[in-house]
């Protein structure tokens, strides 16, 4: 059992390193740690949140900032601004459609951000939205279950 867990972690580590290399970047310890953190996150994280999580590993804020932006430029991460003037970063998923990001829900009371991976525009909505342009993000605001 312990050996299986160790092998799984080793495979995950190698997959993360390879994804970084495939994107044309060096697989530095800071980039690997950043991608691993975002892989385990349930919602997009801000620069400050990533910096706080990686601080104990000796990764400084400037390095986190550069790595987040480099990996976003390389297509590994998506950078989204959800109306609060803070960039949030999340992994680009194979499940994301050709139009990019999945919808997000932001609580107007507590500021919690939730990914809504399963919600997609209908074919009719996509067709009608083409009259205005290409939909790249969908943002829903409201009161989360905790604040309702």
GROMACS elastic network, one bead per residue, 0.5 to 0.9 nm:
[ bonds ]
;  ai    aj funct       b0    kb
    1     4     6  0.51861   500
    1     5     6  0.64443   500
    1     6     6  0.87546   500
    2     5     6  0.51703   500
    2     6     6  0.62267   500
    2     7     6  0.86524   500
    3     6     6  0.50127   500
    3     7     6  0.61001   500
    3     8     6  0.85560   500
    4     7     6  0.50564   500
    4     8     6  0.61058   500
    4     9     6  0.86497   500
    5     8     6  0.50502   500
    5     9     6  0.62432   500
    5    10     6  0.85608   500
    6     9     6  0.51902   500
    6    10     6  0.61183   500
    6    11     6  0.85883   500
    7    11     6  0.60322   500
    7    12     6  0.85122   500
    8    11     6  0.50922   500
    8    12     6  0.61160   500
    8    13     6  0.85465   500
    9    12     6  0.50359   500
    9    13     6  0.60605   500
    9    14     6  0.85829   500
   10    13     6  0.50620   500
   10    14     6  0.61850   500
   10    15     6  0.85631   500
   11    14     6  0.51067   500
   11    15     6  0.60555   500
   11    16     6  0.86008   500
   12    15     6  0.50381   500
   12    16     6  0.61720   500
   12    17     6  0.86174   500
   12    36     6  0.85790   500
   13    16     6  0.52190   500
   13    17     6  0.62497   500
   13    18     6  0.86334   500
   13    32     6  0.77671   500
   13    36     6  0.79769   500
   14    17     6  0.50586   500
   14    18     6  0.60501   500
   14    19     6  0.85368   500
   15    18     6  0.50800   500
   15    19     6  0.60737   500
   15    20     6  0.86661   500
   16    19     6  0.51133   500
   16    20     6  0.63368   500
   16    21     6  0.86945   500
   16    27     6  0.84040   500
   16    32     6  0.64114   500
   16    35     6  0.69521   500
   16    36     6  0.71121   500
   17    20     6  0.52900   500
   17    21     6  0.63041   500
   17    22     6  0.86218   500
   17    26     6  0.85446   500
   17    27     6  0.54344   500
   17    28     6  0.83319   500
   17    31     6  0.86162   500
   17    32     6  0.63267   500
   18    22     6  0.58978   500
   18    23     6  0.85029   500
   18    27     6  0.77438   500
   19    22     6  0.50153   500
   19    23     6  0.62669   500
   19    24     6  0.89002   500
   19    25     6  0.89850   500
   19    27     6  0.86480   500
   19    76     6  0.78422   500
   20    23     6  0.51968   500
   20    24     6  0.67664   500
   20    25     6  0.55848   500
   20    26     6  0.66910   500
   20    27     6  0.56541   500
   20    28     6  0.88913   500
   20    31     6  0.78231   500
   20    32     6  0.77753   500
   20    35     6  0.85687   500
   20    71     6  0.79264   500
   20    74     6  0.87459   500
   20    76     6  0.75754   500
   21    24     6  0.51417   500
   21    25     6  0.51253   500
   21    26     6  0.58361   500
   21    27     6  0.60391   500
   22    25     6  0.73498   500
   23    26     6  0.88614   500
   23    71     6  0.80055   500
   23    74     6  0.56449   500
   23    75     6  0.71139   500
   23    76     6  0.71163   500
   24    74     6  0.72690   500
   25    28     6  0.86394   500
   25    70     6  0.82195   500
   25    71     6  0.79615   500
   25    74     6  0.78331   500
   26    31     6  0.82222   500
   27    30     6  0.82127   500
   27    31     6  0.62081   500
   27    32     6  0.62888   500
   28    31     6  0.52526   500
   28    32     6  0.61698   500
   28    33     6  0.85888   500
   29    32     6  0.50845   500
   29    33     6  0.60655   500
   29    34     6  0.85236   500
   30    33     6  0.51284   500
   30    34     6  0.60809   500
   30    35     6  0.86357   500
   30    54     6  0.82046   500
   30    57     6  0.84234   500
   30    58     6  0.87482   500
   30    59     6  0.63735   500
   30    63     6  0.77048   500
   30    64     6  0.75286   500
   30    67     6  0.77620   500
   31    35     6  0.60978   500
   31    36     6  0.84234   500
   31    64     6  0.81430   500
   31    67     6  0.61790   500
   31    68     6  0.82061   500
   31    71     6  0.82784   500
   32    35     6  0.52596   500
   32    36     6  0.60365   500
   32    37     6  0.85353   500
   33    36     6  0.50779   500
   33    37     6  0.60729   500
   33    38     6  0.86494   500
   33    54     6  0.74298   500
   33    57     6  0.86133   500
   34    37     6  0.51536   500
   34    38     6  0.62705   500
   34    39     6  0.85195   500
   34    50     6  0.72480   500
   34    54     6  0.75152   500
   34    64     6  0.76308   500
   34    67     6  0.78867   500
   34    68     6  0.77727   500
   35    38     6  0.51343   500
   35    39     6  0.59447   500
   35    40     6  0.86997   500
   35    68     6  0.89109   500
   35    71     6  0.87967   500
   35    76     6  0.85285   500
   35    77     6  0.85519   500
   35    90     6  0.89537   500
   35    91     6  0.76915   500
   36    40     6  0.64689   500
   36    41     6  0.88101   500
   37    40     6  0.53711   500
   37    41     6  0.63359   500
   37    50     6  0.77379   500
   37    53     6  0.80898   500
   37    54     6  0.85424   500
   38    42     6  0.82687   500
   38    43     6  0.84872   500
   38    44     6  0.76451   500
   38    45     6  0.74670   500
   38    50     6  0.82822   500
   38    77     6  0.88180   500
   38    89     6  0.77932   500
   38    90     6  0.59973   500
   38    91     6  0.63154   500
   39    42     6  0.83639   500
   39    90     6  0.78900   500
   39    91     6  0.64914   500
   41    44     6  0.70206   500
   41    45     6  0.76236   500
   41    90     6  0.79842   500
   42    45     6  0.89806   500
   42   114     6  0.75645   500
   42   115     6  0.73194   500
   43    88     6  0.89925   500
   43    89     6  0.87273   500
   43    90     6  0.71842   500
   43   104     6  0.87442   500
   43   113     6  0.63830   500
   43   114     6  0.55456   500
   43   115     6  0.56253   500
   44    78     6  0.88953   500
   44    79     6  0.86958   500
   44    80     6  0.83003   500
   44    88     6  0.53314   500
   44    89     6  0.50797   500
   44    91     6  0.82210   500
   44   113     6  0.73480   500
   44   114     6  0.79471   500
   44   115     6  0.76942   500
   45    48     6  0.80283   500
   45    49     6  0.59021   500
   45    50     6  0.64236   500
   45    87     6  0.81941   500
   45    89     6  0.52950   500
   45    90     6  0.66891   500
   46    49     6  0.51385   500
   46    50     6  0.62918   500
   46    51     6  0.84987   500
   46    86     6  0.66199   500
   46    87     6  0.58345   500
   46    89     6  0.62327   500
   47    50     6  0.52154   500
   47    51     6  0.59909   500
   47    52     6  0.85391   500
   47    61     6  0.79653   500
   47    64     6  0.70994   500
   47    65     6  0.63999   500
   47    68     6  0.77066   500
   47    86     6  0.81833   500
   47    87     6  0.71486   500
   47    88     6  0.69373   500
   47    89     6  0.77192   500
   48    51     6  0.50300   500
   48    52     6  0.60828   500
   48    53     6  0.86447   500
   48    61     6  0.78494   500
   48    64     6  0.89810   500
   49    52     6  0.51509   500
   49    53     6  0.62890   500
   49    54     6  0.87208   500
   50    53     6  0.51594   500
   50    54     6  0.61809   500
   50    55     6  0.84622   500
   50    61     6  0.86894   500
   50    64     6  0.72306   500
   51    54     6  0.52224   500
   51    55     6  0.58006   500
   51    59     6  0.73879   500
   51    60     6  0.69540   500
   51    61     6  0.54853   500
   51    62     6  0.88423   500
   51    63     6  0.88857   500
   51    64     6  0.61119   500
   51    65     6  0.82425   500
   52    55     6  0.52716   500
   52    56     6  0.79663   500
   52    61     6  0.84536   500
   53    56     6  0.71172   500
   53    57     6  0.83251   500
   54    57     6  0.53017   500
   54    58     6  0.68600   500
   54    59     6  0.56762   500
   54    60     6  0.78703   500
   54    61     6  0.88482   500
   54    64     6  0.82272   500
   55    58     6  0.52647   500
   55    59     6  0.53213   500
   55    60     6  0.63778   500
   55    61     6  0.79849   500
   56    59     6  0.73925   500
   57    60     6  0.89315   500
   59    62     6  0.84623   500
   59    63     6  0.65371   500
   59    64     6  0.68415   500
   60    63     6  0.54741   500
   60    64     6  0.63940   500
   60    65     6  0.88118   500
   61    64     6  0.50368   500
   61    65     6  0.61150   500
   61    66     6  0.86692   500
   62    65     6  0.50510   500
   62    66     6  0.62179   500
   62    67     6  0.85351   500
   63    66     6  0.51575   500
   63    67     6  0.59867   500
   63    68     6  0.84553   500
   64    67     6  0.51450   500
   64    68     6  0.59958   500
   64    69     6  0.85477   500
   65    68     6  0.53096   500
   65    69     6  0.62864   500
   65    70     6  0.85382   500
   66    69     6  0.52890   500
   66    70     6  0.59218   500
   66    71     6  0.84717   500
   67    71     6  0.59340   500
   67    72     6  0.83460   500
   68    71     6  0.53087   500
   68    72     6  0.60932   500
   68    73     6  0.86298   500
   68    77     6  0.74950   500
   68    79     6  0.85139   500
   68    89     6  0.73234   500
   69    73     6  0.60777   500
   69    74     6  0.84912   500
   69    77     6  0.83426   500
   69    79     6  0.80335   500
   69    89     6  0.89844   500
   70    73     6  0.51249   500
   70    74     6  0.61303   500
   70    75     6  0.86984   500
   70    76     6  0.88716   500
   70    77     6  0.88983   500
   71    75     6  0.62128   500
   71    76     6  0.52605   500
   71    77     6  0.56994   500
   71    78     6  0.85263   500
   72    75     6  0.51473   500
   72    76     6  0.56599   500
   72    78     6  0.55268   500
   72    79     6  0.63270   500
   72    89     6  0.79439   500
   72    90     6  0.89252   500
   72    91     6  0.88280   500
   72    92     6  0.88660   500
   73    76     6  0.76902   500
   73    77     6  0.77589   500
   73    78     6  0.85447   500
   74    77     6  0.77217   500
   75    78     6  0.71219   500
   75    91     6  0.89060   500
   75    92     6  0.71420   500
   76    90     6  0.85877   500
   76    91     6  0.61234   500
   76    92     6  0.56527   500
   76    93     6  0.86372   500
   77    89     6  0.62337   500
   77    90     6  0.53944   500
   77    92     6  0.50961   500
   77    93     6  0.87403   500
   78    88     6  0.80432   500
   78    89     6  0.55517   500
   78    90     6  0.54074   500
   78    91     6  0.61612   500
   78    92     6  0.57844   500
   78   100     6  0.86632   500
   78   101     6  0.76313   500
   79    87     6  0.62087   500
   79    88     6  0.56169   500
   79    90     6  0.69160   500
   80    86     6  0.83577   500
   80    87     6  0.55369   500
   80    88     6  0.52162   500
   80    89     6  0.64284   500
   80    90     6  0.83570   500
   80   101     6  0.87092   500
   80   137     6  0.84481   500
   81    84     6  0.70390   500
   81    85     6  0.63057   500
   81    86     6  0.59060   500
   81    88     6  0.61781   500
   81    89     6  0.89666   500
   82    85     6  0.72177   500
   82    86     6  0.73235   500
   82    87     6  0.75257   500
   82    88     6  0.77767   500
   82   104     6  0.82456   500
   82   106     6  0.77010   500
   82   113     6  0.86773   500
   82   139     6  0.71450   500
   83    86     6  0.76538   500
   84    87     6  0.84145   500
   84   111     6  0.88542   500
   90    93     6  0.88106   500
   92    95     6  0.85056   500
   92    96     6  0.72119   500
   92   100     6  0.83858   500
   92   101     6  0.79688   500
   93    96     6  0.53728   500
   93    97     6  0.88515   500
   93   101     6  0.88234   500
   94    97     6  0.78875   500
   95   117     6  0.85086   500
   96    99     6  0.76973   500
   96   100     6  0.59237   500
   96   101     6  0.62447   500
   96   102     6  0.64849   500
   96   117     6  0.81100   500
   97   100     6  0.57359   500
   97   101     6  0.75241   500
   97   102     6  0.79813   500
   97   120     6  0.89067   500
   98   101     6  0.87727   500
   99   102     6  0.87746   500
   99   134     6  0.75484   500
   99   135     6  0.66295   500
   99   136     6  0.56786   500
   99   137     6  0.82867   500
  100   135     6  0.83925   500
  100   136     6  0.57147   500
  100   137     6  0.72478   500
  101   104     6  0.87477   500
  101   117     6  0.88024   500
  101   136     6  0.63408   500
  101   137     6  0.56352   500
  101   138     6  0.76953   500
  102   115     6  0.72386   500
  102   116     6  0.64311   500
  102   117     6  0.54762   500
  102   118     6  0.79298   500
  102   119     6  0.72848   500
  102   120     6  0.72807   500
  102   136     6  0.86472   500
  102   137     6  0.68158   500
  102   138     6  0.68734   500
  102   139     6  0.89255   500
  103   114     6  0.87587   500
  103   115     6  0.64214   500
  103   116     6  0.52465   500
  103   117     6  0.66719   500
  103   118     6  0.86002   500
  103   119     6  0.67748   500
  103   120     6  0.76251   500
  103   137     6  0.64108   500
  103   139     6  0.56070   500
  103   140     6  0.72738   500
  104   113     6  0.67191   500
  104   114     6  0.56217   500
  104   116     6  0.54331   500
  104   117     6  0.81111   500
  104   137     6  0.83752   500
  104   138     6  0.65571   500
  104   139     6  0.51144   500
  104   140     6  0.61334   500
  104   141     6  0.84093   500
  105   112     6  0.80521   500
  105   113     6  0.57159   500
  105   114     6  0.51263   500
  105   115     6  0.64865   500
  105   116     6  0.68941   500
  105   138     6  0.87891   500
  105   139     6  0.60606   500
  105   141     6  0.56282   500
  105   142     6  0.73862   500
  105   144     6  0.84527   500
  106   109     6  0.88038   500
  106   110     6  0.85824   500
  106   111     6  0.59629   500
  106   112     6  0.57136   500
  106   114     6  0.65368   500
  106   139     6  0.74829   500
  106   140     6  0.63223   500
  106   142     6  0.65270   500
  106   143     6  0.79384   500
  106   144     6  0.78815   500
  107   110     6  0.57613   500
  107   112     6  0.53321   500
  107   113     6  0.66919   500
  107   114     6  0.85603   500
  107   140     6  0.86748   500
  107   141     6  0.58763   500
  107   142     6  0.51610   500
  107   144     6  0.53448   500
  107   147     6  0.80610   500
  108   111     6  0.57076   500
  108   112     6  0.81304   500
  108   141     6  0.62901   500
  108   142     6  0.56158   500
  108   143     6  0.59601   500
  108   144     6  0.81484   500
  109   112     6  0.82458   500
  109   142     6  0.80978   500
  109   143     6  0.64489   500
  109   144     6  0.80160   500
  109   147     6  0.67324   500
  110   143     6  0.83788   500
  110   144     6  0.82121   500
  110   146     6  0.89174   500
  110   147     6  0.73124   500
  112   144     6  0.78054   500
  115   118     6  0.87591   500
  116   119     6  0.57302   500
  116   120     6  0.87414   500
  117   120     6  0.79092   500
  121   124     6  0.79375   500
  121   125     6  0.57629   500
  121   126     6  0.60557   500
  122   125     6  0.50735   500
  122   126     6  0.61833   500
  122   127     6  0.85946   500
  123   126     6  0.51091   500
  123   127     6  0.61908   500
  123   128     6  0.86732   500
  124   127     6  0.50981   500
  124   128     6  0.61728   500
  124   129     6  0.85063   500
  125   128     6  0.51043   500
  125   129     6  0.59421   500
  125   130     6  0.86585   500
  126   129     6  0.51037   500
  126   130     6  0.64440   500
  126   134     6  0.86362   500
  126   135     6  0.78999   500
  127   130     6  0.54172   500
  127   131     6  0.76416   500
  128   131     6  0.58051   500
  128   132     6  0.79458   500
  129   132     6  0.55152   500
  129   133     6  0.64032   500
  129   134     6  0.70703   500
  129   135     6  0.70288   500
  130   134     6  0.58726   500
  130   135     6  0.77873   500
  131   134     6  0.85989   500
  132   135     6  0.85983   500
  135   138     6  0.75040   500
  141   144     6  0.89654   500
  143   146     6  0.79628   500
  143   147     6  0.58189   500
  143   148     6  0.55417   500
  144   147     6  0.53332   500
  144   148     6  0.60002   500
  145   148     6  0.52713   500
